[in-house]
């Protein structure tokens, strides 16, 4: 506030006060540092990914800002996803850790979508993240097989007998596993 005096040409004056009433504007919190290309990320199916981003709010202490994450598409492809605990030395820095499930995308790339929600307790901001998970070609599993037969006899072992003890997580049930012989 401040006081002012007004005076006319005869020297008569009046005194008044101006009081400022500042109206608080609550700005929305903001995400910063996410990829600009539609927040698109990629990783391999067996590789965890950490997405580092910042949060900002002009009126709110950064350590009190709340960040929530939810998977909105293909959550079943994930082993885990979570916002890591806050680092008190860097309250603006947040980390989303995503760990794809093992062997869940063996039959082609899959996309998972996430929604981040940032709240200052009064207003919210949203960000969407798209993650493409690329398949890894894991080695098939071959197991030992024992076949007994009498000496001086020959024995034919059908390939289906051998294949019944073998597996490949990257081969769909309706596809064939190829048998190599030595």
C-alpha positions as CSV (number, residue, x, y, z in Angstrom):
1,X,0.0,0.0,0.0
2,X,1.0,3.6,-0.3
3,X,-0.4,7.0,0.6
4,X,-0.8,9.9,-1.8
5,X,-1.7,13.6,-1.4
6,X,-3.7,15.6,-3.9
7,X,-3.6,19.4,-3.9
8,X,-5.7,22.0,-5.8
9,X,-4.5,25.4,-7.1
10,X,-5.5,27.1,-3.8
11,X,-3.3,24.9,-1.7
12,X,-6.0,22.7,-0.2
13,X,-5.0,19.1,-0.1
14,X,-6.5,15.7,0.7
15,X,-4.7,12.5,1.7
16,X,-5.7,8.9,0.7
17,X,-4.3,5.4,0.7
18,X,-4.1,2.9,-2.2
19,X,-4.2,-0.7,-1.1
20,X,-3.1,-3.4,-3.4
21,X,-5.1,-6.6,-3.2
22,X,-3.0,-9.2,-5.1
23,X,-5.1,-12.1,-6.3
24,X,-3.1,-15.4,-6.3
25,X,-3.1,-17.3,-9.6
26,X,-2.6,-21.0,-9.2
27,X,-0.6,-22.2,-12.1
28,X,-0.7,-25.8,-13.3
29,X,2.3,-28.0,-12.5
30,X,4.4,-28.9,-15.5
31,X,6.4,-31.9,-16.8
32,X,9.7,-31.0,-18.4
33,X,12.3,-33.0,-20.3
34,X,10.1,-35.7,-21.8
35,X,10.9,-36.7,-25.5
36,X,9.2,-34.2,-27.8
37,X,8.4,-36.8,-30.5
38,X,5.0,-37.7,-28.9
39,X,7.0,-38.9,-25.8
40,X,8.0,-42.1,-27.7
41,X,10.6,-44.4,-26.2
42,X,11.8,-47.9,-27.1
43,X,13.6,-50.7,-25.4
44,X,14.2,-54.5,-25.8
45,X,12.0,-57.0,-24.1
46,X,14.7,-58.1,-21.6
47,X,16.0,-54.5,-21.0
48,X,14.8,-52.2,-18.2
49,X,14.4,-48.5,-19.1
50,X,14.6,-45.4,-16.9
51,X,12.9,-42.3,-18.2
52,X,14.3,-39.2,-16.4
53,X,12.1,-36.0,-16.4
54,X,11.6,-32.9,-14.4
55,X,8.6,-31.5,-12.6
56,X,7.9,-27.8,-12.0
57,X,5.4,-25.6,-10.3
58,X,5.7,-21.8,-9.7
59,X,3.9,-21.9,-6.4
60,X,4.5,-25.3,-4.9
61,X,7.5,-26.8,-3.3
62,X,8.8,-29.4,-5.8
63,X,9.2,-32.2,-3.2
64,X,5.5,-32.0,-2.4
65,X,4.4,-32.5,-6.1
66,X,2.9,-35.9,-6.5
67,X,3.5,-38.0,-9.7
68,X,1.4,-41.1,-10.4
69,X,1.8,-43.5,-13.4
70,X,-0.6,-46.0,-14.9
71,X,-0.3,-48.3,-17.9
72,X,-3.2,-47.6,-20.3
73,X,-2.4,-50.1,-23.0
74,X,-0.8,-53.6,-22.9
75,X,0.2,-53.5,-19.2
76,X,0.4,-57.3,-19.3
77,X,3.7,-57.0,-21.3
78,X,5.3,-55.4,-18.2
79,X,7.0,-57.0,-15.2
80,X,6.9,-53.6,-13.4
81,X,6.6,-49.9,-13.8
82,X,6.9,-47.3,-11.1
83,X,8.1,-43.8,-10.2
84,X,11.3,-44.2,-8.2
85,X,11.6,-42.6,-4.8
86,X,12.3,-38.9,-4.7
87,X,16.0,-37.7,-4.4
88,X,15.8,-34.9,-1.7
89,X,18.9,-33.3,-3.2
90,X,17.1,-33.0,-6.6
91,X,13.3,-32.7,-6.0
92,X,12.7,-31.5,-9.5
93,X,14.1,-34.8,-11.0
94,X,11.8,-37.8,-11.3
95,X,12.5,-41.2,-12.8
96,X,10.0,-43.6,-14.3
97,X,11.4,-47.2,-14.3
98,X,9.9,-49.7,-16.7
99,X,10.8,-53.3,-16.8
100,X,9.3,-55.3,-19.6
101,X,8.2,-58.8,-18.9
102,X,10.6,-61.5,-20.0
103,X,9.7,-63.2,-23.3
104,X,6.4,-61.3,-23.7
105,X,6.9,-59.8,-27.1
106,X,8.5,-62.8,-28.9
107,X,6.2,-62.5,-31.9
108,X,6.8,-58.9,-32.9
109,X,7.2,-55.4,-31.5
110,X,4.5,-54.3,-29.0
111,X,3.5,-50.9,-27.8
112,X,2.7,-50.0,-24.2
113,X,1.2,-46.7,-23.3
114,X,1.4,-44.9,-20.0
115,X,-0.3,-41.9,-18.5
116,X,1.6,-39.7,-16.0
117,X,-0.4,-37.5,-13.6
118,X,1.3,-34.6,-11.8
119,X,-0.6,-32.9,-9.0
120,X,0.1,-30.0,-6.7
121,X,-2.9,-30.8,-4.6
122,X,-5.1,-28.3,-6.5
123,X,-4.4,-28.7,-10.2
124,X,-3.2,-31.6,-12.3
125,X,-1.1,-32.0,-15.4
126,X,-1.0,-35.1,-17.7
127,X,1.6,-36.5,-20.0
128,X,1.4,-39.6,-22.2
129,X,4.3,-41.9,-22.9
130,X,4.5,-44.5,-25.7
131,X,7.0,-47.3,-25.3
132,X,7.8,-49.8,-28.1
133,X,9.2,-53.1,-26.8
134,X,11.3,-54.9,-29.4
135,X,11.6,-58.7,-29.2
136,X,14.8,-60.5,-28.3
137,X,15.6,-63.8,-30.1
138,X,16.3,-66.1,-27.1
139,X,18.1,-69.4,-27.8
140,X,15.9,-72.5,-27.8
141,X,16.3,-75.0,-25.0
142,X,17.5,-78.5,-25.8
143,X,17.4,-81.2,-23.2
144,X,19.3,-84.5,-23.0
145,X,17.4,-87.6,-24.0
146,X,18.3,-91.1,-23.1
147,X,17.1,-94.0,-25.3
148,X,17.8,-97.6,-24.3
149,X,18.1,-100.4,-26.8
150,X,19.8,-103.8,-27.1
151,X,23.2,-104.1,-28.7
152,X,23.4,-105.3,-32.2
153,X,20.1,-103.6,-32.9
154,X,19.5,-100.3,-34.5
155,X,17.0,-97.8,-33.2
156,X,15.2,-95.1,-35.0
157,X,14.3,-92.0,-33.0
158,X,11.5,-90.0,-34.4
159,X,12.1,-86.2,-34.5
160,X,9.0,-85.7,-32.5
161,X,10.5,-87.6,-29.6
162,X,13.4,-85.2,-29.6
163,X,11.3,-82.1,-30.1
164,X,9.0,-83.0,-27.2
165,X,11.9,-82.3,-24.8
166,X,12.9,-79.1,-26.5
167,X,11.3,-75.6,-26.4
168,X,11.7,-72.1,-27.7
169,X,9.9,-69.2,-26.1
170,X,10.2,-67.3,-29.3
171,X,8.3,-69.8,-31.4
172,X,4.6,-69.6,-31.5
173,X,2.7,-72.8,-30.7
174,X,1.6,-73.2,-34.4
175,X,5.1,-72.7,-35.7
176,X,7.8,-75.4,-36.2
177,X,11.0,-75.8,-34.3
178,X,13.7,-77.1,-36.7
179,X,15.8,-80.0,-35.7
180,X,19.4,-80.0,-36.7
181,X,21.3,-83.3,-36.7
182,X,25.0,-84.1,-36.5
